[in-house]
Amino acid sequence: MRETVSPGDRHARVRLGAAQVDGAQLTSIPAGTGRAEAGRPDTQPGDSQVSLISAGAAAKAPAENFPVAMRLLPGRYRRHLMAVYEFARTVDDIGDETPPGQPGGPDGRPDARLVERRLRLLGELDEDIDRMLAGAAPRAEVIARLAPTVAECAIPGQLLRDLIQANRQDQLTARYQTFGDLLGYCELSANPVGRIVLHIFGAVSPRQAELSDHICSALQLAEHWQDVAEDLRAGRIYIPAEDLDRFGCTEADLACAAAGDNVRALMSFQVARASALLSAGSPLIATLHGAARVAVAGYVAGGRAALAAIRAADYDVLAATPRPGKRRLIAEAARAYTKGR
């Protein structure tokens, strides 16, 4: 379950070219895009690049909220969660990677060379997952550190591949036509993380997975609604086009220094929708005990506090990024843990 952070710290961002695909074409993105060609030498020059990026992800961990929160959990969970965190962060950093001398275009979108580079690195990481699952030694250290967690917690390989596919999609898709299209993206970029966490805590019933998906999609939406201005500077708009039309908003409105009435009404609608989704998933907390209950209550609290921060800013997500204070986060976490939702 992803914490709400800015796109510069993730892809969700996560949760992103010359080739652009609209929301109606999401299913046309091949899952294997970026994989190495058959017959390629066994030693790949991209391996060192992946390792450098994963080392950067590990180095950033001590300063970030998610790893800091993990210090409160027992060591047996902390080790697995850190391995998953480093993997997810590496995937996101590859998706956002910009080498010196390869800036994005005038609209903030990466050029074709940069998209090709990112897809290649994502493909090499995908192949390393295949090696790990086949029992071979992974080339990238981040996958080698993940391997014991995957084995001990019975984490399905498809969940890891979905996170890579989300970042492939980020390279090719800058706009979403419908809310359903955006939720489809969340199924790749956010929901797998929640299911992985459930595997680590040994709580993986179909009902728990369903509730987790609601929470994770809501957290991804909250992140997008906080970061409308920053995402636009990167050439991305996650607000569905159908909702922009419904509220009479244009892309130019999103580029303003402050939100107008129409943008505020639009964001009020989006916040309410994310809040409803988060509430639909929050009963997951009541099904958990101990460290798992603490962790999931914290995730839900982070989403609620983020959405509350947007409300407190009167839905102006353009003038500044709304961020919740620690006091609000603690209060929300205590409430969620105690009430079990």
Buried (B, 14 or more C-beta within 10 A) or exposed (E): BBBBBBBEBBBBBBBBBBEEBEBEEBEEBEBEBBBBEEEEEEEBEBBEBBBEBBBEBBEBBEEBBBBEBBEEBEEEBBBBBBBBBBBBBBBBBBBBBEEEEEEBEEEBBBEEEBBBBBBBBBBBBBBBBEBBBEEEEBBBBBBBBBBEBBEEBEBBEEBBBBBBBBBBBBBBBBBBBBBEBBBBBBBBBBBBBBBBBBBBBEBBEEEBBEBBBBBBBBBBBBBBBBBBBBBBEBBBBBBBBBBBEEBEBEEEBBEEEEBBEBBBBBBBBBBEBBBEBBBBBBBBBEBBEEBBBBBBBBBBBBBBBBBBBBBEBEBBBBEEBBBBEEEBBEBBBEBBBEEBB
